[in-house]
Amino acid sequence: QRVVKPESYDEVLDMLVSFLVKAKNEYGVEVDYFSFNESDGGWQVQFSPQATIAFIKKAMARFEAAGLKTKFLLADTAQTKGTVEFATMVMADSTIWKGLGPLSFHCWWSENIPDSEFERVAAFAKAQNKTVWCSEVGFDAMAYKIKGMCQSWDYALRFAKISHRILKYAEVVVSMYWTWQNDYPIMSTDLQTRYPSYYITRHLTDYLNTGTQIVHSISSDPEILPVSGIHENGSKVLQLINMKKIPVTIDIEGFESKSIDMVSTTESNNWQIQKNVTKSKKGHTVIQLLPESVNSLILN
């Protein structure tokens, strides 16, 4: 929760601009967006909305003079709740609008908030003509202190659920897992053991990655969580999370197909591939989901 004094902004920008210019000129890397990590809460530097505006005003002039295209992530807050309020105060000064990029937030401490909080993020971004990023995906910023937590199925399933909520309700277009190694690893440091969270992440990167158009989906059961999408090649994908401790048989309407392949992840089986799992019942597609499972259905 350190605070940068206004009289030191130019010194901070000396360092930042030097870094960005060196990256561009010597390595051919142009940085699209910059932010102070979780500055609403001060991890590790704290900026109020007013201080954020003042710093961005200075930075915009310095970036332009240095020939940089870099903009600022809007908000980049520590948790979902409070993101809209913080971003609203930053957006109050229209002179910095051209220097702002996507609305960004981290979803820590968001397991028990209503879906409407995520929907508020999506609605605010749409009103400001912004896309939404979740630049740190996770559900408990203190989970790393619990021995064995990140290697557990409990962690993986909870991660699957928070990923589902940011995608479906906050309409996130870019999400970043926190982190591959160190405090929230998805595999052992020798790369020989892949934890359950690795496979949950793979469902997202393999089947709901860049180029997937998410389309509206609903479930009649609050413990069956759906996300549906259409790939660039026209194939359809449906991710279904069964939060129940029992197997369930479900009917799918609107996304029927004569051939459906399904990849499932459970506590006992990390990556189970089933070919042509389709059954028909009065024109519906019928699928059985294993208990507490994350499933990707590919409709050919």
C-alpha positions in Angstrom: 0.0 0.0 0.0 2.8 2.4 -0.9 1.7 5.7 -2.4 3.7 7.5 -5.0 3.9 11.2 -4.3 2.7 13.4 -7.2 6.1 15.2 -7.3 7.7 11.8 -8.1 5.4 10.9 -11.1 8.0 12.2 -13.5 10.7 10.0 -12.0 8.5 7.0 -12.2 7.7 7.8 -15.9 11.5 8.2 -16.6 11.9 4.6 -15.6 8.8 3.3 -17.3 9.4 5.1 -20.6 13.0 4.0 -20.7 11.9 0.4 -20.3 9.2 0.6 -22.9 11.4 2.4 -25.5 14.2 -0.2 -24.9 11.7 -3.0 -25.4 10.5 -1.4 -28.7 13.8 -0.3 -30.2 16.1 -3.2 -29.1 13.7 -6.2 -29.0 10.9 -5.2 -31.3 8.3 -5.5 -28.6 5.6 -2.8 -28.3 3.7 -2.9 -25.1 -0.1 -2.5 -25.7 -1.2 -1.9 -22.1 0.2 -1.0 -18.8 -1.2 -0.9 -15.3 -0.3 -0.6 -11.6 -1.3 -4.0 -10.2 -4.4 -3.9 -8.1 -3.8 -0.2 -7.3 -7.3 0.1 -5.8 -6.1 -2.0 -2.9 -2.5 -1.2 -3.0 -0.7 -4.4 -3.9 1.9 -3.2 -4.1 1.4 0.5 -5.0 -1.9 2.3 -4.2 -3.5 4.9 -6.5 -6.9 6.5 -5.8 -9.1 7.2 -8.8 -8.0 10.8 -8.6 -4.3 9.9 -8.5 -4.9 7.4 -11.3 -6.3 10.2 -13.5 -3.4 12.6 -12.6 -0.8 9.9 -13.4 -2.4 8.9 -16.7 -2.5 12.5 -17.9 1.2 12.8 -17.4 1.9 9.4 -18.9 -0.1 10.0 -22.0 2.0 13.0 -22.9 5.2 11.2 -22.2 4.2 8.1 -24.1 3.2 10.1 -27.1 6.4 12.1 -27.1 8.4 8.8 -27.0 6.5 7.4 -29.9 4.8 4.7 -27.8 1.3 3.3 -28.5 1.0 2.0 -24.9 -2.4 2.6 -23.2 -3.6 1.9 -19.6 -5.8 -0.9 -18.5 -8.9 0.6 -17.0 -9.1 -0.3 -13.3 -7.2 -3.6 -13.1 -8.8 -4.0 -9.7 -8.1 -6.7 -7.0 -11.5 -8.2 -7.0 -14.8 -8.2 -8.9 -16.8 -6.2 -6.3 -15.9 -2.5 -6.5 -14.5 -2.7 -10.1 -17.4 -0.7 -11.6 -17.2 1.9 -8.8 -13.4 2.4 -9.3 -13.7 2.4 -13.1 -16.6 4.9 -13.0 -14.5 7.4 -11.0 -11.5 7.1 -13.4 -13.8 7.5 -16.4 -15.1 10.8 -14.9 -12.3 12.7 -16.6 -13.0 12.5 -20.4 -9.5 14.0 -21.2 -7.9 10.6 -20.5 -10.4 8.4 -22.4 -8.1 8.0 -25.4 -5.4 6.6 -23.2 -7.5 3.8 -21.7 -7.8 0.3 -23.0 -9.9 -2.7 -21.8 -11.7 -2.8 -18.5 -9.7 -5.1 -16.4 -10.2 -6.8 -13.0 -9.1 -9.7 -10.9 -11.7 -12.1 -9.6 -10.2 -12.9 -6.2 -12.7 -13.2 -3.2 -15.6 -13.6 -5.7 -16.9 -17.1 -5.0 -19.8 -15.9 -2.8 -20.9 -12.8 -4.6 -24.0 -12.9 -6.8 -23.7 -13.3 -10.6 -25.2 -9.8 -10.9 -21.8 -8.4 -9.8 -20.2 -10.0 -12.8 -23.0 -8.8 -15.0 -22.4 -5.2 -13.8 -18.9 -5.4 -15.0 -20.1 -6.6 -18.5 -22.8 -3.9 -18.6 -20.4 -1.1 -17.6 -17.8 -2.2 -20.2 -20.5 -2.2 -23.0 -21.7 1.2 -22.0 -18.1 2.5 -22.3 -17.4 0.5 -25.5 -14.8 -1.6 -23.8 -13.9 -5.2 -23.8 -13.4 -7.0 -20.5 -10.2 -8.7 -19.3 -9.6 -10.7 -16.1 -5.9 -10.3 -15.7 -5.7 -12.6 -12.7 -8.1 -15.6 -12.6 -8.5 -17.2 -9.2 -11.0 -17.5 -6.3 -8.9 -17.1 -3.1 -5.8 -14.9 -3.0 -4.7 -16.7 0.2 -5.3 -20.3 -1.0 -1.5 -20.8 -1.6 -1.0 -20.7 2.2 -2.9 -24.0 2.5 -0.6 -26.9 2.0 -1.5 -29.1 -1.0 -4.4 -26.8 -1.9 -3.3 -26.1 -5.5 -2.6 -29.7 -6.2 -6.1 -30.8 -5.1 -9.3 -31.5 -7.0 -11.2 -29.1 -4.8 -9.0 -26.3 -6.0 -9.5 -27.3 -9.7 -13.3 -27.6 -9.5 -13.6 -24.2 -7.8 -11.3 -22.7 -10.4 -13.5 -24.2 -13.1 -16.5 -22.5 -11.5 -15.0 -19.0 -11.2 -13.7 -19.3 -14.8 -17.2 -20.2 -15.9 -18.6 -17.1 -14.1 -16.2 -14.6 -15.5 -16.7 -15.9 -19.0 -20.5 -16.2 -18.9 -21.5 -13.2 -16.7 -18.6 -10.7 -17.0 -18.2 -11.6 -20.7 -14.4 -11.7 -20.4 -12.6 -11.9 -23.7 -9.0 -12.2 -22.2 -8.3 -14.2 -19.0 -4.9 -14.9 -17.4 -4.4 -17.8 -15.0 -2.6 -16.8 -11.8 0.0 -18.4 -12.0 1.6 -21.4 -13.8 4.2 -21.8 -11.2 5.2 -20.5 -7.7 2.1 -19.8 -5.6 -0.7 -21.4 -7.8 1.1 -24.0 -9.9 -0.6 -26.2 -12.4 2.2 -28.7 -12.5 5.3 -29.7 -10.6 8.5 -27.8 -11.1 10.1 -30.7 -12.9 7.0 -30.8 -15.2 6.5 -34.5 -14.6 3.2 -34.2 -12.6 0.2 -32.2 -13.9 -2.3 -31.1 -11.3 -6.0 -31.2 -11.9 -6.0 -27.4 -12.5 -3.8 -28.0 -15.6 -6.6 -30.0 -17.2 -9.3 -27.5 -16.2 -7.2 -24.8 -17.9 -6.8 -27.1 -20.9 -10.6 -27.3 -21.4 -10.5 -23.5 -21.8 -7.4 -23.2 -24.0 -8.3 -26.1 -26.2 -12.0 -25.5 -26.7 -12.9 -21.9 -25.7 -9.8 -20.0 -26.9 -9.3 -17.1 -29.3 -11.8 -17.1 -32.1 -14.6 -18.7 -30.3 -17.9 -16.7 -30.4 -19.7 -17.3 -27.1 -23.5 -17.6 -27.5 -26.3 -17.4 -25.1 -27.0 -20.6 -23.0 -29.2 -21.4 -20.0 -29.7 -24.3 -17.7 -32.8 -25.4 -15.9 -30.6 -26.7 -13.0 -28.4 -24.2 -11.1 -25.8 -27.0 -10.5 -25.3 -27.6 -14.2 -23.2 -24.7 -15.6 -23.2 -24.3 -19.3 -21.1 -22.1 -21.7 -21.7 -22.5 -25.4 -19.7 -21.2 -28.4 -19.1 -21.4 -32.1 -15.6 -21.8 -33.5 -14.3 -20.0 -36.5 -14.7 -23.1 -38.6 -18.4 -23.4 -37.7 -18.1 -26.2 -35.3 -20.0 -25.8 -32.0 -18.7 -26.4 -28.5 -20.5 -26.7 -25.2 -18.8 -26.7 -21.8 -20.9 -28.3 -19.1 -19.8 -28.3 -15.4 -21.7 -30.7 -13.2 -21.4 -29.5 -9.6 -23.5 -32.4 -8.3 -21.9 -35.3 -6.4 -24.0 -37.7 -8.5 -24.2 -38.4 -12.3 -26.9 -36.7 -14.2 -28.6 -37.2 -17.5 -29.4 -34.0 -19.4 -31.3 -32.9 -22.5 -29.6 -30.4 -24.8 -31.8 -28.2 -27.0 -30.7 -25.9 -29.7 -27.2 -27.5 -30.3 -28.2 -30.8 -31.7 -25.8 -32.9 -33.7 -25.6 -36.4 -35.1 -22.0 -36.8 -33.8 -20.8 -35.4 -30.4 -17.4 -36.1 -28.9 -16.9 -35.3 -25.2 -13.8 -34.7 -23.1 -14.4 -35.0 -19.3 -12.2 -34.2 -16.3 -13.1 -35.6 -12.8 -11.2 -36.3 -9.6 -10.4 -39.8 -10.7 -9.8 -39.2 -14.4 -8.0 -36.1 -15.6 -8.7 -36.4 -19.4 -11.3 -38.9 -20.5 -12.2 -38.8 -24.2 -15.4 -40.3 -25.5 -16.3 -40.5 -29.2 -19.9 -40.2 -30.5 -21.7 -40.0 -27.1 -25.0 -38.9 -28.7 -28.3 -40.4 -27.8 -31.6 -39.2 -29.1 -34.8 -38.8 -27.2 -37.8 -37.2 -29.0 -35.5 -34.9 -31.0 -33.3 -33.9 -28.1 -29.7 -34.7 -27.5 -29.2 -36.7 -24.3 -25.9 -36.7 -22.5 -24.8 -38.2 -19.2 -22.4 -36.2 -17.0 -20.2 -37.8 -14.4 -20.3 -36.5 -10.8 -18.4 -33.2 -10.2 -17.1 -33.1 -13.7 -16.0 -30.5 -16.3 -17.0 -31.6 -19.8 -16.3 -30.2 -23.2 -18.7 -31.3 -25.9 -17.6 -30.9 -29.5 -20.5 -31.0 -32.0 -19.3 -32.1 -35.4 
